[in-house]
Amino acid sequence: MKLAFAGKGGVGKTSLTAWIADYLARRGKNVWMVDADTALSLGQASGLAAADLPVPLVLREDLVQERIGAGFMNLNPEVGDLPEQLAVDVPLGGPAPKGVTPGRKRLLVMGTVAGAGGGCACAANALLKALLHHVVLERDEWVLVDLEAGVEHLGRGTVASVDGLVVVSEPSLRGLQTAAEVGRLATEMGLPRQGLVLNRHDSGAEPPALPGLPRLLASVPVLPGLVARQFASASVLGLPESNALDALAHDVIRAFE
């Protein structure tokens, strides 16, 4: 199954991606985690030290030149070998259930053209899109893609091929307006399979009926364990609330099965 996660910055989208990836791996699934967000924080949220993070693909000028070229660009590069070449393994955030052989979590850090600095942004963008297309369409494994707020950089063919879009928001009008815009855009690009997760939502109040806003799948309350840790560690795994987060992951996945 292939799931993409989107939402306004700071709403918990990356945390949700990390929770679901870890839930799957602890239950025997092999998971590709693709960090395609500007903040590039999925690795640290999943327990990797900053020094262990891979160089974002968009900064690999050697690969951009090799696969895309300069001047006359190859817009259909061979990228089938790149996931294994570029990925790093990510540790589990807790034990697997008794009798289950854990799966493997691997992280690909894409980066964004805006953060690439000099060089040919068109070439770097072409390589990013080709690799995302390959991972989503041609890998017969679990793939979780942590996106920016929009879905445009996936390309129509790629975004339409994911099994679901999880839109994350805080319980605020600004966050929900962004979520509704993401939902509208994804629908226009051919992805009607969407769901909303509200983070830090304790009141039980229903979100407003905004055009394009996906249906509510689940709510995540304020997590005291995360609040207590967040100044000392970037990891969101291994929290005291892990059982509740596993139940959340199960519910989100089940909604797209």
N, C-alpha and C positions, 0 to 999 in steps of 0.2 A: 504494500500500500504506500502511496505517495501523498503526503500532506504538506501544505504550505501554511505558514503562520504570518499574519500581517496585523498592523495596528499602529497607532500613534506612538511616538517615542516615549518610553518611560511607563508604559501601561502594564508591563509584565509579559510581553510576548516572548522574549528570549527565555525567561524563566519557565514558561509553560512548555516551550520546545525542549528544554533540558529535562524537565520532569517526565515528559512523555517518552523521550528517547531512552532515559534510564529505566523507566518502567518496562519498556519493550525488551531491552537488552537483558534485564534481570529475569525475564521470562523466556529467554532462549532465542530471541530474534536478533539477527544481524541488522544494524542500523547505520545508514549514512546520514550524518548530520552536516547540513550545508549552511554555512554562515554567509548570507548574502545581505546582511544589514550593514548600514554605515558604521554603527558602533563597534562591530566586530567583537562582541563580548560573549558569544555562545560558548567558546572554549573555557573561559574562566568561570562562567556560570556553571559549567559542568565539571569543575574541579581541576582543570589544568592550570599550572603556573604560567605566568606571562612569558617566561623564558622558554617554555615548551610549545608555544603556539607556532604554527607554520607561517611562513611569509605568505601574505595574501597573493592569490594568483595574479591579480591585477598589477602587482609590483614585480612580477617575474618577467622582466623585459626579455630575458633570454628565451623563455618559452613563447612569448608573444611574437618575437622575431622568427623563431623556428617554425611555429605552426601557422602564423598568419602572414608573416613577411612584411616588407616595407614597400611602399609604392603600390604595385599591383598586389592587392590583398587576396588571400585565399579565405573566402567566407564560409567554407565547409571543411574546416581542418579535421585531421584525425586526432581524436581526444580519448579514445577508448582506454589508453594506458595511463591517463593522467590521474584518475581517482586514486589508484594504488600508489602512484608516484608521489602525490602531493599530500595525501591524508596522514593524519596522526591518530594513534589509538587513544581513546578516552577511557579513564578508569570508571568502574561501576561506583555508584553512590551508596550502595548497600548490598547485602547478601541476596543471592537468588533464592527463590522458594526451594524447599527441600525436594530433592530429586530432579531439579531442573539444571541443565547445563547452560550457563550464561551465554548469551550472544556477544557479539563484538560491536562496539561503538567506534565509528571512525569519523573524524571531523575534517571537512574541507572548508577552508577559509577563502572566500571569493574576493572580498573587497569590493570597492565601487570605483567607477571611473573618476568620480569627483575627488577621490582621495589618492589618485594615482600619480599626481605630480606631472612631470613633463612627459614627452613622448606622444605617441599616436593614440588618442583616446578611442578612436574608431576601431583600431586593431585590438586593443585590450578588451573593449566591449564585445567584439565579435568572438573572442576566445571565451569570455565569461558565458555568453549565451550558448555557445556550442557545448561547453562542458555541462551547464545546467540541463540543456536539452538531452544530452547523453545520459546523465544520471537519472533523470526523471523518466525518460522513455525506454531506456535500454537496460537498466539494472533491475533484475528481478529480486529485489530486496526492499526492506523498509527504507524510505527516504523522507526525511523531515527537513524542510527548507525554511530558515528564518529570514523573512523578507523585510524590506523597508515598508513604509506605509502603503505604497502603491504596488501594483503587480505588473507594471508595464515592462520592466526589464527582463521578465521571464520570456516574453514573446508569446504571441497568441497560441501557437502550436504547443508550447510547453505548458503554459498555465491551464489550457483546456485539457491536458492529459493528467493532471494530478487528480487524485481521488477526492480531495476535499480542501477547502480553504477555511482555516480557523482564524477568525478575526477577533482580536483581543482588545478590550477597552477597559478603562476605569469607569466607575459610575458617575461620569460627568457629561454635560451636554457637548463640550468640545471633543472629548474622546469619542463619544457616540456618533457625532457628526462625521468625524474622520472614518469611523468604522462603516457608517452608511455609505460614504463615498467609495471606500474600498470595495464594499459589496456591490455597489452599482457598476463600478468599472470591471470587476471580475465577471459579472453577469454579461456585460457587453462583449467581453473577450471569450465567452463560451464556457464559463465555469459557474453553473447555478448551484453546485453542491457546496453549501456554505453553512457555517455555524458561528455563533457569537459566544465568547467566554468573557464574563465580567470579573475582573480582578479587584480585590479589596472591596468586596461587595457584601456587606453584612445586613443591610436593612430588609432584604426580601422584596423591595419595590421592583416592579416591572419596568424595563426601559421604555422610553417613549416610542411611539410608532413612527419612526423616521423612514421615508422612502429609501429603499436599498439596504436597510439594516437587516443583517441575517437573523435568523431565529435564535433565541437564547438556548444554548446547550447546557451551560453550567455556570456556577458562580464560585469564586474562590474568596473565602473570608480573609481578613487580615491575619497573618500568620505570626504569632508572637516569637516563634523560633527563628524566623527569618529576620524579624525586626531586631532581635537581640544579637544576631550574627553579622548583619550587613556592614557594620563599620570595621569589622576585623577580617572578613573573608568575602571574596567575590562569589564563592560557590553557593548554589541554592539547593544542593543535594544533601542527603543525610539529615534532614530536619526532623525535629520531634513529631512534626505533622505528616511524616512520610506515608503513613497508612491512608490518611485522608487524601493525600495527593495521588497515591496509586489508584484510589477509587475514582478520582477526577479523571486521570489518564484513561482508565478503562471506559468511562462514560463517553469521553470525547471520541475515542477510537471507535467504539461501538456505533456511534451516530453515523459513521461513514462506511460501515461494513455492509 
